[in-house]
Amino acid sequence: MRGMNRLHTLYLRLFYRFDYLGRGVSVAPSCEIRRAAAPYIFLGDGVQIDKDVWLNIPYEAGPFVKGRPLLQIGDRTAVGRRCFFTAMRQIHIGRDVLFGPGVLLADHSHRFEDPAAPIIRQGVTEPGSIIIEDGCWFGYHSAVVTHKGREIRIGRNSVIGANAVVTRSCPPYSVLVGNPARIIPYKND
């Protein structure tokens, strides 16, 4: 499998124009990245992206600005299976972050103000931004969602529990659980 990942990553390096595609990056062949989205994406050195991950930049994101990626994944970060990251303004992930399977990061959402109109025709909300500092760990199916210009910052070395839904910032070394996520005391036994 490692050979297939290497081959696919080489293909991406040759035919996609990422903002940056670092040394030692490994991207599984089933990872979905539109070619038009690649210039908006920065993948640092040693990033590992597992099967069935979707890195999405919606068409509504606007014109590309060189050197200002909308989705930035820092060095040595590992993205687990079936994660979905969608960025219109900014998702910045620090170094050495670990994502379990099925994690969602979304800096925008679908509009639903008009109850008479199908949601698919209402467009998307104004985006916010998500900043994830170094060393965090995201459990199975956790989510960070924001929109309407709001910033969510996850402090360094924080733990986001399985199925937690984060809608607010948290300080470094936090442990968050639940929906909506709340900080619980850290216990070191």
C-alpha positions as CSV (number, residue, x, y, z in Angstrom):
1,M,0.0,0.0,0.0
2,R,2.9,2.4,0.7
3,G,4.0,2.0,-2.8
4,M,0.6,3.0,-4.1
5,N,0.6,6.1,-1.9
6,R,4.1,7.0,-3.1
7,L,3.0,6.7,-6.7
8,H,-0.2,8.7,-6.2
9,T,1.8,11.4,-4.4
10,L,4.2,11.6,-7.2
11,Y,1.3,12.0,-9.6
12,L,0.0,14.9,-7.5
13,R,3.4,16.5,-7.5
14,L,3.7,16.3,-11.2
15,F,0.2,17.3,-12.3
16,Y,-1.4,19.4,-9.5
17,R,-0.1,22.9,-8.7
18,F,-0.4,22.9,-4.9
19,D,0.6,26.1,-3.0
20,Y,3.1,23.8,-1.4
21,L,3.6,20.0,-1.4
22,G,6.3,19.2,1.1
23,R,9.0,16.5,1.3
24,G,7.9,13.1,2.5
25,V,4.2,13.7,2.0
26,S,2.0,10.6,1.5
27,V,-1.5,10.8,0.0
28,A,-3.6,7.7,-0.4
29,P,-5.0,7.2,-4.0
30,S,-8.6,7.4,-2.8
31,C,-8.1,10.9,-1.4
32,E,-10.3,13.4,-3.2
33,I,-8.7,16.7,-4.2
34,R,-10.0,18.6,-7.3
35,R,-7.2,19.9,-9.5
36,A,-8.6,23.4,-9.4
37,A,-8.5,23.3,-5.6
38,A,-4.8,22.3,-5.4
39,P,-3.4,25.9,-5.6
40,Y,-5.4,26.8,-2.4
41,I,-3.8,23.9,-0.4
42,F,-0.5,23.8,1.5
43,L,0.7,20.3,2.7
44,G,3.8,20.6,4.9
45,D,6.7,18.2,5.1
46,G,5.8,14.6,6.3
47,V,2.1,15.1,6.1
48,Q,0.2,11.7,5.9
49,I,-3.3,11.6,4.4
50,D,-5.1,8.3,4.7
51,K,-7.9,6.7,2.5
52,D,-11.1,8.4,1.4
53,V,-10.1,11.8,2.8
54,W,-11.7,14.8,1.0
55,L,-9.9,18.1,0.9
56,N,-12.4,20.6,-0.5
57,I,-12.2,24.2,-1.7
58,P,-15.8,25.1,-2.8
59,Y,-16.2,27.0,-6.1
60,E,-17.6,29.9,-4.1
61,A,-14.1,30.4,-2.5
62,G,-13.3,33.2,-5.0
63,P,-10.1,34.0,-6.9
64,F,-6.8,32.3,-6.0
65,V,-4.2,34.5,-4.3
66,K,-0.7,33.1,-4.6
67,G,1.0,32.4,-1.2
68,R,-2.3,32.6,0.7
69,P,-3.6,29.0,0.9
70,L,-7.1,28.5,2.3
71,L,-6.3,25.1,3.7
72,Q,-2.9,24.7,5.3
73,I,-1.8,21.4,7.0
74,G,1.4,21.6,9.0
75,D,4.5,19.4,9.1
76,R,4.1,15.8,10.3
77,T,0.3,16.0,10.6
78,A,-1.6,12.7,10.2
79,V,-5.1,12.8,8.7
80,G,-7.1,9.6,9.3
81,R,-9.5,7.8,7.0
82,R,-12.7,9.5,5.7
83,C,-11.9,13.0,7.1
84,F,-13.5,15.9,5.4
85,F,-11.9,19.4,5.4
86,T,-13.7,22.2,3.5
87,A,-12.3,25.7,3.5
88,M,-13.5,29.0,1.9
89,R,-11.6,31.5,4.1
90,Q,-9.1,29.7,6.3
91,I,-8.4,26.4,7.9
92,H,-4.9,26.4,9.4
93,I,-3.7,23.2,11.0
94,G,-0.4,23.3,12.9
95,R,2.4,20.8,13.2
96,D,2.1,17.3,14.6
97,V,-1.7,17.2,14.7
98,L,-3.4,13.8,14.7
99,F,-6.8,13.3,13.2
100,G,-8.8,10.1,13.9
101,P,-11.2,8.7,11.3
102,G,-14.1,10.8,10.1
103,V,-13.2,14.2,11.4
104,L,-15.0,17.2,9.9
105,L,-13.5,20.7,9.7
106,A,-15.8,23.3,8.0
107,D,-15.3,27.1,7.9
108,H,-18.7,27.6,6.2
109,S,-22.1,26.0,6.0
110,H,-25.2,25.9,3.8
111,R,-27.7,28.7,4.0
112,F,-31.2,27.9,5.1
113,E,-32.9,31.2,5.7
114,D,-35.7,30.8,3.2
115,P,-37.9,27.9,4.3
116,A,-39.7,27.9,0.9
117,A,-36.5,27.4,-1.2
118,P,-34.6,24.2,-1.4
119,I,-31.4,24.4,0.6
120,I,-29.3,23.3,-2.3
121,R,-30.3,26.6,-4.1
122,Q,-29.6,28.9,-1.2
123,G,-25.8,28.9,-1.4
124,V,-23.3,28.9,1.4
125,T,-22.8,31.2,4.4
126,E,-20.1,33.8,4.9
127,P,-17.0,31.8,6.0
128,G,-15.2,32.0,9.3
129,S,-11.8,30.6,10.1
130,I,-10.4,27.6,12.0
131,I,-6.9,27.7,13.6
132,I,-5.6,24.5,15.1
133,E,-2.4,24.9,17.0
134,D,0.4,22.3,17.2
135,G,0.1,18.9,18.8
136,C,-3.7,18.5,19.0
137,W,-5.5,15.2,18.8
138,F,-9.0,14.8,17.2
139,G,-11.0,11.7,18.1
140,Y,-13.3,9.7,15.9
141,H,-16.0,11.7,14.2
142,S,-15.3,14.9,16.0
143,A,-16.1,18.2,14.2
144,V,-15.1,21.8,14.2
145,V,-17.6,24.1,12.5
146,T,-17.9,27.8,12.1
147,H,-19.2,30.5,9.7
148,K,-20.2,34.1,9.5
149,G,-16.8,35.6,10.1
150,R,-16.2,33.8,13.4
151,E,-12.8,32.4,14.3
152,I,-12.4,29.1,16.3
153,R,-8.9,28.6,17.7
154,I,-8.0,25.2,19.2
155,G,-5.1,25.7,21.6
156,R,-1.9,23.7,21.4
157,N,-1.9,20.1,22.6
158,S,-5.7,20.0,23.1
159,V,-7.7,16.8,22.9
160,I,-11.0,16.7,21.1
161,G,-13.0,13.6,22.2
162,A,-14.9,11.2,19.9
163,N,-18.1,12.7,18.4
164,A,-17.4,16.1,20.0
165,V,-18.8,19.1,18.1
166,V,-16.6,22.2,18.6
167,T,-18.2,25.6,18.0
168,R,-16.0,27.8,20.2
169,S,-12.3,28.4,20.8
170,C,-10.5,26.7,23.6
171,P,-7.2,27.4,25.4
172,P,-4.1,25.3,25.1
173,Y,-4.1,21.8,26.9
174,S,-7.9,21.6,26.8
175,V,-9.9,18.3,26.7
176,L,-13.2,18.8,25.0
177,V,-16.1,16.4,24.9
178,G,-19.8,16.4,23.9
179,N,-22.2,18.3,21.6
180,P,-21.7,21.1,21.9
181,A,-18.2,20.5,23.1
182,R,-17.3,21.6,26.6
183,I,-14.0,21.6,28.4
184,I,-13.6,18.9,31.1
185,P,-10.8,18.8,33.7
186,Y,-7.6,17.0,32.6
187,K,-6.7,14.1,34.9
188,N,-3.3,12.6,34.8
189,D,-3.5,9.2,36.7
